[in-house]
């Protein structure tokens, strides 16, 4: 028996139908799903029509039943990819954090936001270490984070335009940062050419970050590794820190191939 959501019963029923199909092989008639889940037939047919239009289910006329569609499998593949990415990246981030003496993050794009998946600390706290908002699971505007920009820099122009199609997409946290697609594109072109990205006081005053992109076996940007430090702390050689990030990103890329 399916459980109802008091706020959105249609969404709950759609998830119940997808979960039901995920546990079965072959096709299942809509009437069977309605009976097993205790749902009205009319609701089941309506929801399945929408799910089929969106590619989450497919209708097989010969069997007069439904099965999971390609869109549902893409979601599962994305989850598997993230799991593999975290598993392969964790030891590399640990090595980079120890070598650079600074906390290192692994982030991916979630729409136009940066989602942080991993965070590895150095063995000893450094004077570089500021309080960070980049905890695992936190979402931040990708165009303001070095992590997000490292990925955005390698996206096709049409994908970048789709992510930033409205002026309101260019939010600011400190009064700084790109305010238009043209400004963002100019900044990303420079960062792509140099092979790494940075932001200075775009997320928080007094802090700056650098990041290097990670690519899958098709050469598509799938993640980035980054670190943040106090912008007023003078590093002996900032290029050393960036070099550690780029070396780590290349190693994760190699492991994904």
N, C-alpha and C positions, 0 to 999 in steps of 0.2 A: 504494500500500500504506500503510495507516494504521500509525502508530507507537504502541506500547503504553506506558502509564504503569505502572511497577511498583507504585506506591502505590495507584492508583485506576483500574483499566482501564476501568470503566464510564463514568467521567467523561470520560476521554480519548476513548473511542469515541463518546460523545454529541457532543463537540465536533467530532470528525471528521465525523460525519453532518451536523451543522449547517453546517460549512465546505463540505462537498460540495454540499449543496443551495444554498448561497449563490452558488456558481459556475455554477449551471445555471438555465435558464428552464424553465417548465412543471413537470410532475410527474415523479417518478422512482419506479419500483417498488422495494420493499424488497429484492427479490432482486437487482436491478441494483446497488444500493448495497453490498450484502453482497459481491457479486462484485468490484466495482471497488475496494473498500477492503480486500478480503481478510479480512473478518470473518465469524464464524459467523452463519448466518441467524437462529438462535434468539435470539442476542444483539441483532441488529439489530431484530428485531420487538419484543422486550421494551423496548429503549431508545426506539424510535419510539412505542410505546404511552404511555410516561411523558411524552415530549416533546409528544405530541399532547394529553394530559390537561392539561399546563401551558400549552398554547397556543403552543409554540415551533415546532411543525409542524402541518400539517393533512393529513388523508387525503381524497383526492378519489375517491369510489367509481367514478364513471364512467370515470376514467382508470386506476384501480387503482394509484395512485401517491401520493407525498407531496411537499409543497412547504413552504417556510417559512411559519410562522404569524405572527399579529399580535404575539405577545410578542417574537419575534425582531426584528421591524421596530421595535418600541418601543425596544429596546436600541440599534439603529442610529440612531434618531431622537434619542435622548438623547445619543449621542456627537456627532452633527451639531450639536445644540443647544449643547453645551459648546464645540465648536470655534468656532461663530459667536459665542458669548458672549465667549470669550477674545479673538477677533479684534476685536470691537467695543469691548470694555472696555479693552484695553491702552493705546490713546492717551489715553483719559480718565483712567486711573489715573496715567499719566505726568504729565499736566497737574495733577492733584490733588496728587501728591507734590511737584511743583515749587512749586506755589502755597502749600501748607501747610508745606513744609519738613520732611516726615516720610515714612517708608516707608508705603506703602499696599498693602493686600491685597484680592484678590477671592476670596470663598469661596462655596461652595454647601453644601447639606445632602447628606450620604451616610448615610441612615438617621438615627440620632440623633447623628451626628458632623458636625463642620465639616470640609470638605475644602478646602484652599487651592489655587486654580488659578493665580493670578498674584501676583507681588510686584514692585512698582516702587519704586525708590529716588529720593530727592531729589537734585538736582545736588550739594549739599554736605551733609556729615554735620552733624546738629544735636545740641545738648546733650540734646534730648528723646530721642534714639535709644538704647534699651536693647538688650542682646542678646535676640534673639527666637527662640522655638521654632516660630513660624508660617512655616515654610519651605513652598515649593510641594510639594504631595503629602502634607503632614502631616495627620493626622486628630486632632482634639481633641473632647472632649465638647461638643456644641452648646449645652447649657444653661449652660455656663460661659463660653463665648466671646461677645463682643459681636457678632461676625459671625453666629454661629449664632442668637443670640437675636433679631437683627433679622429673620431669616427666620421663626423659630418664632412670633414675635409676630403674624404675619399668616396663620398656618395655622388651618383650622377646628378647633374643639374636639375633634371625633372623631379627627382625624388626630393631634393632640397627645396624646390619650389612647392611641392605638395605639403611638406612639413611646415613651411613658413609662408602660407598663402595670404595671411592677413596682417595688417600693421600691429594688431593686438597680440600677435604671437611673440613679439620682441619685448618681453618683460625685462625689467631691470631691478636689481636688488640694491645696488649702491649708487645709482645714477649714472653708471658707466655701462659700456657694452654696445654692440651693434643695434641700431634702431631700424634697419631696413635690410631687405634681402641683398641689396647691392653692397652695403657695408659688410655684411656677414660674408658674402662671397669673396670680397677682396681680402679679408683677413684669412679666410680658409685657404685661399690660393697660395698665400705666402707660407702658411703653416704646412700645407701639403708639400711644397717645394723643399722645405727644410727637413721634413720627415718627422716632425713632432709639433705639438701644440702647447700653447700656454695661455693663462689668463692672469691678470694682475688686478687684484681688488675688484673683481666682477661679482664674486660670491660674497665676500666679506672684506671689510676694510682691514688693511694691514696684512693680508694674506695673498700669496700667489701660488699658482700650481703649474705643473708641466705634465704632459702625457704623451705616450707613444701608442700607435694603433696596432691591433692584432688582426690578422687576416685568416680566412678559411682557405681550404684547398682550391677554391675557385678565384681567389684573390679579392674576395669581398670583405670589407671591414666588419668585424663581428663584435669587437670589444676594444678596450684600451686599458693600459695600466698607467697610474698616475700617482703623484705625491703632492703634498701641500706644505709650504713652509712660511715662516714669518718674512714678509717682504723687507723688513728693516734689518734682518740678520744677514750680515755679509758672508756669503759662502766663499771658501778658499778658491773654488773653481766650479761654478754652476754647471759647466759642461760635463763634469764628472757625474753629477747627479742625473743629468739628462742621458748621459751615456749608459748608466745602469738601467734606466727605464727602457731605452731602445734595445739594449741587449736582452732584457727580460721579455719584451714584446716579441722580438724575433724568435726567442726560444719557445714561447707559447705557440706562435705561428707554426714553427717547425713541428711541434707535437701534434697540432691539429691536422697536419697533412698526412 
